[in-house]
């Protein structure tokens, strides 16, 4: 991959962000307002209604581009809300069903049965759906009723997670923080069930509890384990999301995390390409450590992003050369050589963060998503 210069990066980002609405228009379902396709032309046909995640990704793309006036946001919100149950969960039943075998296999392989019945998948989908509704300024019909409500429940939840798998544990820790914090977002509504003082006590207890998993590398995982650098960075990204959701200023061990991220060899998919960008974005605001290296990393990251971009159709694919075919383990697309809404959401998010780290003028027209 050739070296890429700052002017070239700026011009490419300007082009991509100005034309992404063209891709999003291609992804709209012509038969149902608020619904979007997952891949450009390769979605599998099912008798059951599905597409919650697609609408969430579309919402975040619209939000990041500040393009709300160009899309039927009320229809998108209603579509997302239509997947909610009285417990407050917002999830796609077809995804849950289609992922059953894949999910069970991983539970057996990892010897971790927390998600055997899809509990964790429903929690993850609910978290992203609540975030999308907040971006759309539409409250869900029901509050999320499955978050811990006492300090003892918080402790039990934290230690029930599989900290040998940093990404998984960090992800579900972040979901808990998100749902505890979400009570502050719609004041005066029936969603608020606990006073802010109680919520803050639970959040502080949760962060105190994960301190036992903090390692010298800056990442969080079970002591004595040996997760790969990529796994450590992925887990750190999820914990970083928790700090961001809780609106906490400092994550600690920032220099260690920068070393960890910059030492990672990136795998060619959207998640691995994105994870360390979020960590670097968050921690680099709090230190000048290795700033020239971070600058060069950002330039090189855009070079990798370009390998996922489809200039003819204006979107990104999750993998180089083809769309993603599984979502939470469910096979939803044919994996054709084309862009998908999942990859587009992640790479746009990375572009937003990199634009801020490089202090490009385009950053003033973009927003980091609510997540």
C-alpha positions in Angstrom: 0.0 0.0 0.0 1.5 3.3 -1.1 1.9 6.2 1.4 -1.0 8.6 1.4 -0.7 12.3 1.9 -2.9 14.6 4.0 -4.3 16.5 1.0 -5.3 13.3 -0.7 -7.0 12.1 2.5 -8.9 15.3 2.8 -10.1 15.3 -0.8 -11.2 11.6 -0.6 -13.1 12.1 2.7 -14.9 15.2 1.2 -16.0 13.1 -1.8 -17.1 10.1 0.3 -19.1 12.0 2.8 -20.8 14.2 0.2 -21.9 11.2 -1.9 -22.8 8.7 0.9 -26.5 9.9 0.8 -26.6 8.4 -2.7 -25.7 5.0 -1.3 -28.2 5.3 1.5 -30.9 6.1 -1.0 -30.1 2.9 -2.9 -30.5 1.0 0.4 -34.0 2.2 1.2 -36.8 -0.4 0.9 -39.3 0.9 -1.7 -42.2 -1.1 -0.1 -41.9 -0.1 3.5 -41.0 3.3 5.0 -38.2 3.2 7.5 -36.8 -0.1 6.3 -33.4 -0.6 4.7 -31.5 -3.4 3.0 -28.4 -4.9 4.6 -26.5 -5.4 1.4 -27.0 -3.7 -2.0 -28.5 -6.6 -3.9 -27.6 -9.8 -2.1 -30.1 -10.0 0.9 -31.7 -13.4 1.3 -35.4 -13.5 1.1 -37.3 -14.7 4.2 -41.0 -15.0 4.9 -40.6 -13.3 8.2 -40.1 -9.6 8.5 -36.6 -8.5 9.4 -34.2 -5.6 9.2 -34.0 -3.9 12.6 -30.1 -3.7 12.5 -30.2 -2.2 9.0 -32.5 0.6 10.2 -30.2 1.2 13.2 -27.1 1.5 10.9 -29.0 3.8 8.5 -30.0 6.0 11.5 -26.4 6.3 12.6 -25.2 7.1 9.1 -27.8 9.9 8.8 -26.9 11.2 12.2 -23.1 11.3 11.4 -23.8 13.1 8.1 -26.2 15.6 9.8 -28.7 14.6 7.1 -31.9 14.2 9.1 -33.9 16.5 6.8 -33.2 14.2 3.8 -34.8 11.1 5.3 -38.1 10.1 6.9 -36.7 9.9 10.4 -40.2 9.5 12.0 -40.8 6.4 9.8 -37.4 5.0 10.7 -38.1 5.5 14.4 -41.5 3.8 14.1 -39.9 0.9 12.3 -37.3 0.4 15.1 -39.9 0.8 17.8 -42.1 -1.9 16.2 -39.5 -4.5 17.3 -39.8 -3.7 21.0 -41.4 -6.0 23.6 -42.9 -5.0 27.0 -39.6 -5.9 28.7 -38.0 -3.1 26.8 -35.9 -5.3 24.6 -35.7 -4.3 20.9 -34.4 -7.1 18.8 -35.0 -8.9 15.5 -36.7 -12.3 16.0 -35.6 -13.6 12.6 -31.9 -12.8 13.4 -32.3 -14.6 16.8 -33.8 -17.7 15.1 -31.4 -17.9 12.2 -28.4 -17.5 14.6 -29.4 -20.3 16.9 -27.1 -23.0 15.6 -24.2 -20.7 15.2 -24.7 -19.2 18.7 -25.0 -22.7 20.3 -21.8 -23.8 18.6 -19.8 -20.9 20.0 -21.3 -21.4 23.5 -19.9 -25.0 23.5 -16.5 -24.0 21.9 -16.0 -21.2 24.4 -17.6 -23.0 27.3 -19.6 -19.9 28.0 -23.4 -20.3 28.0 -24.4 -16.8 28.8 -25.8 -16.4 25.2 -27.2 -19.9 24.7 -30.7 -18.6 24.6 -29.8 -15.4 22.8 -29.9 -13.2 25.9 -26.7 -11.3 25.1 -27.7 -10.9 21.4 -31.0 -9.4 22.4 -29.2 -7.1 24.9 -26.7 -5.9 22.2 -29.5 -5.2 19.6 -31.5 -3.4 22.3 -28.6 -1.2 23.1 -28.0 -0.2 19.5 -31.7 0.4 19.0 -32.0 2.6 22.0 -29.0 4.6 20.8 -30.6 5.0 17.4 -33.9 6.2 18.9 -32.0 8.7 21.0 -30.3 10.0 17.8 -33.8 10.3 16.2 -35.1 12.1 19.4 -37.8 9.5 19.8 -38.1 7.7 23.1 -38.9 3.9 23.1 -42.3 2.9 24.3 -40.9 0.9 27.2 -37.9 1.3 29.4 -35.3 -1.5 29.4 -36.3 -3.5 32.5 -33.4 -6.1 32.5 -30.5 -3.9 33.8 -29.2 -4.5 37.4 -30.9 -2.3 40.0 -28.7 -2.8 43.1 -24.9 -2.8 43.7 -25.0 -6.5 44.4 -26.7 -7.2 41.1 -24.1 -5.0 39.3 -21.3 -7.0 40.9 -22.9 -10.3 40.0 -23.4 -9.2 36.5 -19.8 -8.0 36.0 -18.3 -11.2 37.2 -20.7 -13.4 35.3 -19.1 -12.2 32.1 -16.4 -14.2 30.4 -13.3 -12.0 30.9 -11.2 -14.6 29.0 -12.9 -13.1 26.0 -12.2 -9.3 26.3 -14.4 -8.3 23.4 -17.5 -10.2 24.7 -17.1 -9.2 28.3 -16.3 -5.5 27.5 -19.3 -5.4 25.1 -21.8 -6.5 27.7 -20.2 -4.4 30.4 -20.7 -1.4 28.1 -24.3 -2.4 27.5 -25.0 -2.4 31.2 -23.5 1.1 31.6 -25.5 2.3 28.6 -28.8 1.1 30.0 -28.1 2.5 33.4 -27.2 5.9 31.9 -30.2 5.9 29.5 -32.5 6.8 32.4 -31.1 10.4 32.1 -32.0 10.8 28.5 -35.8 11.3 28.5 -36.5 13.2 31.7 -40.1 13.5 32.7 -41.1 10.4 30.7 -42.2 7.1 32.1 -38.8 5.6 31.2 -37.2 7.1 34.3 -37.6 4.7 37.1 -34.6 5.5 39.4 -33.2 8.8 40.7 -29.9 10.0 39.2 -28.1 9.5 42.5 -29.0 5.8 42.5 -27.9 5.4 38.9 -24.6 7.1 39.5 -23.9 4.8 42.5 -24.5 1.8 40.3 -22.3 3.1 37.5 -19.5 3.9 39.9 -19.7 0.5 41.5 -19.5 -1.1 38.0 -16.3 0.7 37.1 -14.8 -0.1 40.5 -15.6 -3.8 39.9 -13.8 -4.1 36.6 -10.6 -2.7 38.0 -9.6 -6.3 39.0 -9.5 -7.1 35.2 -7.2 -4.2 34.3 -3.9 -5.5 33.0 -0.5 -3.9 32.5 -1.1 -3.6 28.7 -4.0 -1.2 29.5 -6.6 -3.7 28.4 -9.2 -5.6 30.5 -9.2 -9.4 30.7 -8.9 -12.3 33.1 -5.5 -12.4 34.7 -3.4 -15.4 33.6 -5.1 -15.4 30.2 -3.3 -14.7 26.9 -5.7 -13.0 24.5 -4.2 -11.8 21.2 -3.4 -8.1 20.8 -6.4 -7.8 18.5 -8.7 -9.3 21.2 -7.3 -6.9 23.8 -7.8 -3.9 21.5 -11.4 -5.0 20.7 -12.2 -5.4 24.4 -10.6 -2.0 25.1 -12.8 -0.5 22.5 -15.9 -1.8 24.2 -14.8 -0.6 27.6 -14.0 2.8 26.0 -17.6 2.9 24.8 -18.7 2.3 28.4 -16.6 5.3 29.5 -18.1 7.4 26.8 -21.6 6.4 27.6 -21.0 7.2 31.3 -19.5 10.5 30.3 -16.3 9.9 32.3 -13.3 11.9 31.5 -10.4 9.6 32.0 -9.9 5.9 31.3 -6.4 5.6 32.8 -3.3 4.0 31.3 -3.7 6.0 28.2 -0.1 5.6 27.1 -0.2 1.9 27.5 -3.4 1.8 25.3 -1.8 3.9 22.6 1.2 1.5 22.5 -1.2 -1.5 22.4 -3.2 0.0 19.5 -0.2 1.1 17.5 1.4 -2.3 17.8 -1.6 -4.1 16.3 -1.5 -5.7 12.8 -5.0 -5.1 11.5 -7.1 -7.8 10.0 -9.1 -7.0 6.9 -12.6 -6.5 8.2 -14.6 -3.5 9.3 -14.6 -4.3 13.0 -10.9 -4.8 13.4 -10.2 -1.8 11.2 -12.4 0.3 13.4 -11.8 -0.8 17.0 -8.4 0.7 17.6 -9.5 4.0 15.9 -12.1 4.5 18.6 -9.6 3.8 21.4 -7.0 6.1 19.9 -9.6 8.8 19.4 -10.7 8.7 23.0 -7.3 8.4 24.8 -5.3 10.7 22.4 -7.5 13.7 23.6 -6.0 13.2 27.0 -2.3 13.0 26.2 0.2 14.1 23.5 2.0 10.8 23.8 3.2 9.5 20.3 1.1 12.1 18.5 3.2 11.9 15.3 2.7 8.1 15.3 -1.0 8.5 15.7 -1.0 11.1 12.8 0.7 8.6 10.5 -1.5 5.8 11.7 -4.6 7.8 10.7 -3.3 8.5 7.2 -2.5 4.8 6.8 -5.9 3.8 8.1 -7.6 5.9 5.4 -5.5 4.0 2.9 -7.0 0.7 4.3 -10.5 2.2 4.3 -10.2 2.9 0.6 -9.8 -0.8 -0.1 -13.3 -1.3 1.2 -14.9 1.5 -0.7 -17.0 1.0 -3.9 -16.8 4.3 -5.9 -19.5 3.3 -8.3 -22.2 2.7 -5.7 -20.7 5.0 -3.0 -20.7 2.6 0.0 -18.3 0.4 1.9 -18.2 -3.4 2.2 -17.5 -5.1 5.6 -14.8 -7.2 3.9 -12.5 -6.3 1.1 -14.2 -7.3 -2.1 -17.5 -8.5 -0.7 -20.3 -7.7 1.6 -20.8 -9.2 5.0 -23.0 -12.3 5.1 -23.6 -12.9 8.8 -25.0 -10.6 11.4 -24.9 -11.8 15.0 -24.2 -15.2 13.4 -27.3 -15.2 11.3 -26.8 -15.8 7.5 -28.7 -12.8 6.0 -26.9 -12.2 2.6 -25.2 -14.0 -0.2 -21.9 -12.1 0.5 -21.7 -10.7 -3.0 -19.0 -8.3 -4.3 -20.8 -5.1 -3.2 -21.1 -2.7 -0.3 -23.3 -3.2 2.7 -24.9 -0.9 5.3 -23.0 -2.4 8.2 -19.5 -1.8 6.7 -20.6 1.6 5.6 -21.7 2.6 9.1 -18.4 1.4 10.6 -16.1 3.0 8.1 -18.0 6.3 8.2 -17.7 6.3 12.0 -14.0 5.7 11.6 -13.8 8.6 9.1 -15.5 10.9 11.6 -13.0 10.0 14.3 -10.0 10.2 12.1 -11.2 13.6 10.7 -11.2 14.9 14.3 -7.8 13.4 15.1 -6.3 15.0 11.9 -8.3 18.2 12.5 -9.6 18.2 9.0 -12.1 21.0 8.1 -14.7 18.3 7.1 -15.0 17.4 10.8 -17.2 20.4 11.3 -19.9 18.8 9.1 -19.8 15.4 10.8 -20.9 14.0 14.2 -19.8 11.0 16.1 -22.8 8.7 16.5 -24.6 8.0 19.7 -23.8 4.4 20.5 
